[in-house]
């Protein structure tokens, strides 16, 4: 029996862990799976989605996010926060060097104990969680085949990356990404070999057989018999997701249209600032902050007339393919791998990130002519069934894995 170790260093729920779950569920069924993460790196909701036997282990990891959390800077005064953050930035090389040394030692001991045949490190972006890169180094030294997964557009190259992980490109045996655009960026900006990178697009696994949109409407206090037109968003509430641009654009929409609501589903670090902006724009009665939805997310999507995804930075977001699977009319920004799922004017409407005026104009146009734009949702659903189904995903995972582990 082959043994695979799947590792992540993670601090926020999102697409990175969902991709981990999808890959784990579709690895060969006769393999033994060990999941490993930093403390709270894999969330209870993630573990619920795993449909096969596995062992979950938590490993002690040092990182900059952990250090900042232990210092509890968010509870300090502005002056102390500023001084502390400046000091951490000045000392970041030495701090990360110490973290890397400690993490490599722990990871080495873990691999020696468990002796996996394959190590898969699931990183959000690149370089992302640096302990993922530490594990690549350790596994390479132990002659264990390694795979690094990246599901977000890489950040700019930093001096720290060059100094601490200058050999990482040579030590990675294979990279697994969920969008061609991520692959192209890694090849162009990081000079990775194109032969080392395989693309397996994100898949979708919504329960479309048991949907009760009335439940979602009831939770947000909307009468299904007198429902307004709804522009909806699902995702984290933070700046990089373009939420502030969406709220500003919506304020222009309600100037001209009546009986329309903006519904934001999700939580995040930007909640308070979004509420403040909504109040400043005087659209409190037109925007519903729904928070986290704990039931079938297809119920929320089914309640929307339009799904809007205004993100400024993405890999290949689950929110987009979930909206496509439900057959929603989608307006999105043309960032990351979104353009691989949506062709402008065919499966949805794409706008440049941060263009508030154009976003407002497109929302007005579509919400005023919903019947005309239904073909976008039909095309989107067809594309999901043909190109992004779980069966297609499973075949690609097994093809990639079978070429490296025999």
Secondary structure, 3 states (H helix, E strand, C coil): CCEEEEEECCCCCCHHHHHHHHHHHHCCCCCEEEEEECCCCCCHHHHHCCCCCCEEEECCCCCHHHHHHHHCHHHCCHHHHHHHHHHHHHCHHHHHHHHHHHHHHHHHHHHHHHCCCEEEEEECCCCCCHHHHHHHHHHHHCCCEEEEEECCCCCCCCHHHHHHCCCHHHHCCEEEECCHHHHHHHHHHCCCCHHHEEECCCCCCCCCCCCCHHHHHHHCCCCHHHCCEEEEEECCCCHHHCHHHHHHHHHHHHHHCCCEEEEEECCCCCHHHHHHHHHHCCCCCCEEEEECCCCCHHHHHHHCCEEEECCCCCCCCHHHHHHHHHCCEEEEECCCCHHHHCCECCCEEEECCCCHHHHHHHHHHHHCCCCCCHHHHHHHHHHHHHHCCHHHHHHHHHHHHHHHCC
